[in-house]
Amino acid sequence: QVQVVESGGGLVQPGGSLRLSCTTSGSIFRLYAMYWYRQVPGKQRELVATLTRTGNTNYADSVKGRFTISRDNAKNTVYLQMNSLKPEDTAVYYCNADGRVYDPNYNYWGQGTQVTVSS
C-alpha cells in the first residue's frame, strides 16, 4: 500500500506564499503521474497542477504563472510552490499519485492540507 502525505498548508495573507509538500512511500512518483487538486465545500475537486511521468508540467489557468509543481527524487517528495496567493485559492489541497497506467488500482490520495488565504 502506497502512502501519500501532504503538509505545508496554513493561513497566509493575500499576496503571500506557501509551499505544499507531498511525500510518498517509496519512489513511486518517478513512475507515477503526480497531481495537486483542490476542493472547497460544495464544489467539485479541481485539478491545479500536473507532473507527468516524463517530467512535463501543466497548470490550471487560474494558477498559471503563480504556482509551480516540482519534485525532489532524493526525498520522494513533490512540491507545490504557491506565490501571489489570492483569497480564491482557499481550499483543501490534495496530492494524487496516479499509476493506473500500470494497474487500475494504482491510484492513491493523501488526506489533504488546508490552505486559507485571508487578511
MDTraj code that builds the backbone (N, CA, C; nanometers):
import mdtraj as md
import numpy as np

residues = "GLN VAL GLN VAL VAL GLU SER GLY GLY GLY LEU VAL GLN PRO GLY GLY SER LEU ARG LEU SER CYS THR THR SER GLY SER ILE PHE ARG LEU TYR ALA MET TYR TRP TYR ARG GLN VAL PRO GLY LYS GLN ARG GLU LEU VAL ALA THR LEU THR ARG THR GLY ASN THR ASN TYR ALA ASP SER VAL LYS GLY ARG PHE THR ILE SER ARG ASP ASN ALA LYS ASN THR VAL TYR LEU GLN MET ASN SER LEU LYS PRO GLU ASP THR ALA VAL TYR TYR CYS ASN ALA ASP GLY ARG VAL TYR ASP PRO ASN TYR ASN TYR TRP GLY GLN GLY THR GLN VAL THR VAL SER SER".split()
xyz = np.array([
    [0.0847, -0.1183, 0.0000],
    [0.0000, 0.0000, 0.0000],
    [0.0890, 0.1244, 0.0000],
    [0.0592, 0.2143, -0.0904],
    [0.1367, 0.3378, -0.1016],
    [0.0770, 0.4426, -0.0097],
    [0.1625, 0.5094, 0.0632],
    [0.1193, 0.6191, 0.1500],
    [0.1512, 0.7515, 0.0831],
    [0.0551, 0.8406, 0.0896],
    [0.0718, 0.9755, 0.0344],
    [0.0355, 1.0737, 0.1444],
    [0.1277, 1.1614, 0.1804],
    [0.1061, 1.2532, 0.2923],
    [0.1387, 1.3949, 0.2493],
    [0.0386, 1.4836, 0.2618],
    [0.0585, 1.6250, 0.2317],
    [0.0913, 1.7015, 0.3589],
    [0.1621, 1.8120, 0.3423],
    [0.1889, 1.9028, 0.4532],
    [0.2173, 2.0407, 0.3963],
    [0.2221, 2.1387, 0.4860],
    [0.2606, 2.2728, 0.4458],
    [0.1485, 2.3734, 0.4342],
    [0.0257, 2.3282, 0.4548],
    [-0.0854, 2.4223, 0.4487],
    [-0.0859, 2.5170, 0.5677],
    [-0.1742, 2.6159, 0.5609],
    [-0.1854, 2.7107, 0.6713],
    [-0.2595, 2.8352, 0.6296],
    [-0.2488, 2.9356, 0.7147],
    [-0.3125, 3.0649, 0.6918],
    [-0.2076, 3.1623, 0.6398],
    [-0.2406, 3.2305, 0.5313],
    [-0.1484, 3.3267, 0.4719],
    [-0.2282, 3.4464, 0.4225],
    [-0.1657, 3.5624, 0.4241],
    [-0.2318, 3.6828, 0.3746],
    [-0.2308, 3.6857, 0.2222],
    [-0.3255, 3.7557, 0.1627],
    [-0.3233, 3.7719, 0.0161],
    [-0.1895, 3.8288, -0.0306],
    [-0.1393, 3.7720, -0.1402],
    [-0.0085, 3.8111, -0.1904],
    [0.1061, 3.7300, -0.1349],
    [0.0787, 3.6499, -0.0337],
    [0.1823, 3.5697, 0.0289],
    [0.2098, 3.4399, -0.0450],
    [0.2964, 3.3601, 0.0147],
    [0.3393, 3.2344, -0.0470],
    [0.3313, 3.1207, 0.0527],
    [0.3108, 3.0002, -0.0016],
    [0.3189, 2.8763, 0.0743],
    [0.3806, 2.7705, -0.0152],
    [0.4450, 2.6737, 0.0464],
    [0.4925, 2.5582, -0.0272],
    [0.4339, 2.4325, 0.0336],
    [0.3557, 2.3616, -0.0456],
    [0.2991, 2.2345, -0.0032],
    [0.3948, 2.1215, -0.0412],
    [0.3975, 2.0206, 0.0444],
    [0.4797, 1.9023, 0.0184],
    [0.3912, 1.7794, 0.0133],
    [0.4300, 1.6859, -0.0713],
    [0.3591, 1.5582, -0.0840],
    [0.4649, 1.4484, -0.0832],
    [0.4692, 1.3750, 0.0242],
    [0.5703, 1.2706, 0.0381],
    [0.5054, 1.1346, 0.0179],
    [0.5672, 1.0528, -0.0621],
    [0.5148, 0.9195, -0.0909],
    [0.6078, 0.8135, -0.0333],
    [0.5501, 0.6993, -0.0028],
    [0.6319, 0.5871, 0.0421],
    [0.6961, 0.5237, -0.0800],
    [0.8258, 0.5133, -0.0805],
    [0.8952, 0.4652, -0.1978],
    [0.9115, 0.5748, -0.3011],
    [0.9710, 0.5386, -0.4100],
    [0.9998, 0.6385, -0.5136],
    [0.8991, 0.6300, -0.6271],
    [0.7713, 0.6059, -0.5916],
    [0.6726, 0.5822, -0.6961],
    [0.6519, 0.7007, -0.7879],
    [0.6732, 0.8212, -0.7336],
    [0.6378, 0.9347, -0.8166],
    [0.7283, 0.9459, -0.9374],
    [0.8407, 0.8760, -0.9364],
    [0.9234, 0.8734, -1.0563],
    [0.8559, 0.7916, -1.1669],
    [0.7679, 0.7025, -1.1266],
    [0.6971, 0.6179, -1.2219],
    [0.5526, 0.6626, -1.2435],
    [0.4978, 0.7354, -1.1455],
    [0.3582, 0.7750, -1.1492],
    [0.3459, 0.9200, -1.1959],
    [0.2322, 0.9508, -1.2507],
    [0.1954, 1.0910, -1.2688],
    [0.1502, 1.1457, -1.1334],
    [0.1922, 1.2647, -1.1014],
    [0.1591, 1.3268, -0.9735],
    [0.0743, 1.4509, -0.9988],
    [-0.0298, 1.4647, -0.9186],
    [-0.1228, 1.5758, -0.9354],
    [-0.1476, 1.6455, -0.8017],
    [-0.1724, 1.7744, -0.8108],
    [-0.2289, 1.8501, -0.6998],
    [-0.3695, 1.8938, -0.7405],
    [-0.4648, 1.8643, -0.6524],
    [-0.6029, 1.9077, -0.6684],
    [-0.6375, 1.9980, -0.5501],
    [-0.7487, 2.0688, -0.5637],
    [-0.8029, 2.1432, -0.4505],
    [-0.9545, 2.1355, -0.4537],
    [-1.0123, 2.1537, -0.3357],
    [-1.1574, 2.1441, -0.3239],
    [-1.2062, 2.2374, -0.2152],
    [-1.3147, 2.3068, -0.2472],
    [-1.3846, 2.3886, -0.1487],
    [-1.5205, 2.3244, -0.1237],
    [-1.5776, 2.3460, -0.0066],
    [-1.7061, 2.2819, 0.0248],
    [-1.8125, 2.3146, -0.0784],
    [-1.8849, 2.2132, -0.1203],
    [-1.9937, 2.2321, -0.2145],
    [-1.9532, 2.2368, -0.3595],
    [-1.8227, 2.2240, -0.3864],
    [-1.7752, 2.2273, -0.5243],
    [-1.6968, 2.1016, -0.5569],
    [-1.6857, 2.0758, -0.6867],
    [-1.6084, 1.9599, -0.7307],
    [-1.4589, 1.9830, -0.7097],
    [-1.3885, 1.8721, -0.6951],
    [-1.2435, 1.8811, -0.6827],
    [-1.1857, 1.9328, -0.8143],
    [-1.0930, 2.0270, -0.8036],
    [-1.0357, 2.0942, -0.9199],
    [-0.8893, 2.0557, -0.9363],
    [-0.8519, 2.0180, -1.0586],
    [-0.7115, 1.9882, -1.0868],
    [-0.6336, 2.1194, -1.0960],
    [-0.5265, 2.1282, -1.0198],
    [-0.4478, 2.2505, -1.0117],
    [-0.3172, 2.2383, -1.0895],
    [-0.2457, 2.1272, -1.0685],
    [-0.1130, 2.1126, -1.1295],
    [-0.0841, 1.9659, -1.1555],
    [-0.0105, 1.9425, -1.2640],
    [0.0242, 1.8071, -1.3090],
    [0.1739, 1.7959, -1.3300],
    [0.2290, 1.6824, -1.2868],
    [0.3677, 1.6480, -1.3175],
    [0.3641, 1.5075, -1.3759],
    [0.3895, 1.4961, -1.5057],
    [0.3769, 1.3667, -1.5720],
    [0.4966, 1.2775, -1.5417],
    [0.4842, 1.1524, -1.5832],
    [0.5938, 1.0566, -1.5619],
    [0.7203, 1.1004, -1.6340],
    [0.7024, 1.1730, -1.7424],
    [0.8183, 1.2166, -1.8205],
    [0.8691, 1.3543, -1.7791],
    [0.8060, 1.4116, -1.6750],
    [0.8564, 1.5376, -1.6222],
    [0.7897, 1.6624, -1.6773],
    [0.6886, 1.6442, -1.7612],
    [0.6162, 1.7615, -1.8110],
    [0.5212, 1.8150, -1.7042],
    [0.4975, 1.9434, -1.7088],
    [0.4071, 2.0064, -1.6121],
    [0.2929, 2.0754, -1.6840],
    [0.1833, 2.0893, -1.6106],
    [0.0680, 2.1601, -1.6641],
    [-0.0079, 2.2207, -1.5477],
    [-0.0754, 2.3329, -1.5727],
    [-0.1418, 2.4055, -1.4657],
    [-0.2797, 2.4510, -1.5090],
    [-0.3681, 2.4634, -1.4102],
    [-0.4967, 2.5257, -1.4352],
    [-0.4742, 2.6721, -1.4712],
    [-0.5594, 2.7264, -1.5550],
    [-0.5445, 2.8661, -1.5964],
    [-0.5458, 2.9600, -1.4760],
    [-0.6213, 2.9253, -1.3742],
    [-0.6372, 3.0128, -1.2583],
    [-0.5093, 3.0259, -1.1753],
    [-0.4138, 2.9332, -1.1931],
    [-0.2913, 2.9376, -1.1124],
    [-0.1660, 2.9548, -1.1976],
    [-0.1831, 2.9549, -1.3283],
    [-0.0678, 2.9628, -1.4181],
    [0.0123, 3.0898, -1.3888],
    [0.1437, 3.0730, -1.3803],
    [0.2307, 3.1862, -1.3514],
    [0.2480, 3.2142, -1.2037],
    [0.1668, 3.1497, -1.1193],
    [0.1766, 3.1714, -0.9740],
    [0.2186, 3.0449, -0.9001],
    [0.1775, 2.9282, -0.9502],
    [0.2072, 2.8012, -0.8850],
    [0.3100, 2.7242, -0.9672],
    [0.3926, 2.6482, -0.8966],
    [0.4925, 2.5649, -0.9621],
    [0.4970, 2.4279, -0.8953],
    [0.4845, 2.3230, -0.9754],
    [0.4970, 2.1865, -0.9251],
    [0.6367, 2.1362, -0.9574],
    [0.6970, 2.0689, -0.8607],
    [0.8331, 2.0179, -0.8810],
    [0.8525, 1.8941, -0.7951],
    [0.9665, 1.8292, -0.8102],
    [0.9905, 1.7082, -0.7321],
    [1.1353, 1.7014, -0.6868],
    [1.1533, 1.6291, -0.5785],
    [1.2859, 1.6000, -0.5266],
    [1.2972, 1.4482, -0.5186],
    [1.3684, 1.3901, -0.6114],
    [1.3768, 1.2436, -0.6169],
    [1.4383, 1.1858, -0.4900],
    [1.5369, 1.2543, -0.4362],
    [1.6068, 1.2020, -0.3186],
    [1.5151, 1.1945, -0.1973],
    [1.4141, 1.2798, -0.1941],
    [1.3239, 1.2853, -0.0787],
    [1.1883, 1.2229, -0.1068],
    [1.1708, 1.1668, -0.2259],
    [1.0404, 1.1083, -0.2633],
    [0.9270, 1.2073, -0.2409],
    [0.9502, 1.3288, -0.2774],
    [0.8560, 1.4362, -0.2451],
    [0.8271, 1.5204, -0.3680],
    [0.7013, 1.5558, -0.3801],
    [0.6566, 1.6508, -0.4810],
    [0.6107, 1.7772, -0.4091],
    [0.6414, 1.8910, -0.4662],
    [0.6089, 2.0187, -0.4051],
    [0.5105, 2.0972, -0.4918],
    [0.4374, 2.1852, -0.4257],
    [0.3584, 2.2858, -0.4953],
    [0.3936, 2.4202, -0.4334],
    [0.4723, 2.4977, -0.5055],
    [0.5065, 2.6334, -0.4615],
    [0.3960, 2.7264, -0.5073],
    [0.3367, 2.7955, -0.4126],
    [0.2242, 2.8834, -0.4424],
    [0.2620, 3.0260, -0.4055],
    [0.2679, 3.1115, -0.5049],
    [0.3019, 3.2520, -0.4853],
    [0.1841, 3.3411, -0.5213],
    [0.1919, 3.4648, -0.4782],
    [0.0867, 3.5639, -0.5079],
    [-0.0518, 3.5067, -0.4776],
    [-0.0655, 3.4513, -0.3612],
    [-0.1902, 3.3828, -0.3266],
    [-0.3063, 3.4806, -0.3178],
    [-0.4231, 3.4301, -0.3564],
    [-0.5459, 3.5076, -0.3568],
    [-0.6477, 3.4400, -0.2658],
    [-0.7443, 3.5143, -0.2166],
    [-0.8484, 3.4513, -0.1337],
    [-0.9173, 3.3345, -0.2037],
    [-0.9315, 3.3429, -0.3335],
    [-0.9968, 3.2346, -0.4071],
    [-0.9123, 3.1077, -0.4168],
    [-0.7877, 3.1131, -0.3701],
    [-0.7053, 2.9928, -0.3624],
    [-0.7344, 2.9125, -0.2356],
    [-0.8146, 2.9670, -0.1479],
    [-0.8510, 2.8979, -0.0251],
    [-0.9231, 2.7670, -0.0577],
    [-0.8716, 2.6568, -0.0044],
    [-0.9271, 2.5247, -0.0330],
    [-0.8481, 2.4208, 0.0464],
    [-0.8992, 2.2991, 0.0443],
    [-0.8192, 2.1852, 0.0880],
    [-0.7447, 2.1333, -0.0345],
    [-0.6145, 2.1195, -0.0216],
    [-0.5309, 2.0754, -0.1324],
    [-0.4941, 1.9279, -0.1126],
    [-0.5117, 1.8516, -0.2194],
    [-0.4874, 1.7079, -0.2164],
    [-0.3797, 1.6689, -0.3180],
    [-0.2978, 1.5743, -0.2780],
    [-0.1975, 1.5173, -0.3668],
    [-0.2477, 1.3820, -0.4158],
    [-0.2264, 1.3562, -0.5430],
    [-0.2704, 1.2307, -0.6045],
    [-0.1542, 1.1672, -0.6785],
    [-0.1305, 1.0399, -0.6494],
    [-0.0299, 0.9611, -0.7201],
    [-0.1036, 0.8620, -0.8092],
    [-0.0914, 0.8793, -0.9381],
    [-0.1700, 0.8015, -1.0347],
    [-0.0798, 0.7073, -1.1119],
    [-0.0938, 0.5781, -1.0826],
    [-0.0169, 0.4747, -1.1518],
    [-0.1063, 0.3825, -1.2310],
    [-0.2235, 0.4308, -1.2700],
    [-0.3203, 0.3435, -1.3360],
    [-0.2736, 0.2987, -1.4736],
    [-0.1665, 0.3588, -1.5245],
    [-0.1090, 0.3085, -1.6496],
    [-0.0502, 0.1686, -1.6277],
    [-0.0182, 0.1372, -1.5018],
    [0.0376, 0.0067, -1.4702],
    [-0.0711, -0.0895, -1.4211],
    [-0.1653, -0.0364, -1.3417],
    [-0.2702, -0.1193, -1.2822],
    [-0.3863, -0.0274, -1.2459],
    [-0.5097, -0.0666, -1.2763],
    [-0.6250, 0.0202, -1.2467],
    [-0.6392, 0.0550, -1.0994],
    [-0.5816, -0.0250, -1.0117],
    [-0.5936, 0.0004, -0.8683],
    [-0.4869, 0.0958, -0.8152],
    [-0.3898, 0.1292, -0.8974],
    [-0.2783, 0.2122, -0.8501],
    [-0.3148, 0.3600, -0.8615],
    [-0.3957, 0.4033, -0.7660],
    [-0.4344, 0.5449, -0.7633],
    [-0.4506, 0.5843, -0.6173],
    [-0.3644, 0.6707, -0.5696],
    [-0.3557, 0.6976, -0.4268],
    [-0.3710, 0.8466, -0.3981],
    [-0.4391, 0.8735, -0.2858],
    [-0.4653, 1.0113, -0.2441],
    [-0.4141, 1.0346, -0.1036],
    [-0.3719, 1.1578, -0.0788],
    [-0.3410, 1.1979, 0.0567],
    [-0.4655, 1.2443, 0.1294],
    [-0.4460, 1.2847, 0.2533],
    [-0.5596, 1.3242, 0.3375],
    [-0.5992, 1.4699, 0.3181],
    [-0.5163, 1.5459, 0.2515],
    [-0.5451, 1.6864, 0.2257],
    [-0.4805, 1.7786, 0.3279],
    [-0.4526, 1.9001, 0.2841],
    [-0.3996, 2.0037, 0.3736],
    [-0.4716, 2.1342, 0.3429],
    [-0.5147, 2.2013, 0.4481],
    [-0.5962, 2.3233, 0.4327],
    [-0.5073, 2.4434, 0.4035],
    [-0.5461, 2.5177, 0.3021],
    [-0.4825, 2.6458, 0.2709],
    [-0.5897, 2.7542, 0.2824],
    [-0.5628, 2.8535, 0.3637],
    [-0.6551, 2.9645, 0.3822],
    [-0.5820, 3.0941, 0.3522],
    [-0.6367, 3.1694, 0.2577],
    [-0.5778, 3.2982, 0.2192],
    [-0.6739, 3.4072, 0.2640],
    [-0.6313, 3.4819, 0.3637],
    [-0.7210, 3.5813, 0.4228],
    [-0.6389, 3.6852, 0.4967],
    [-0.6918, 3.8085, 0.4969],
    [-0.6268, 3.9138, 0.5741],
    [-0.6902, 3.9261, 0.7122],
])
top = md.Topology()
chain = top.add_chain()
for i, resn in enumerate(residues, 1):
    res = top.add_residue(resn, chain, resSeq=i)
    for name in ("N", "CA", "C"):
        top.add_atom(name, md.element.get_by_symbol(name[0]), res)
traj = md.Trajectory(xyz[None], top)
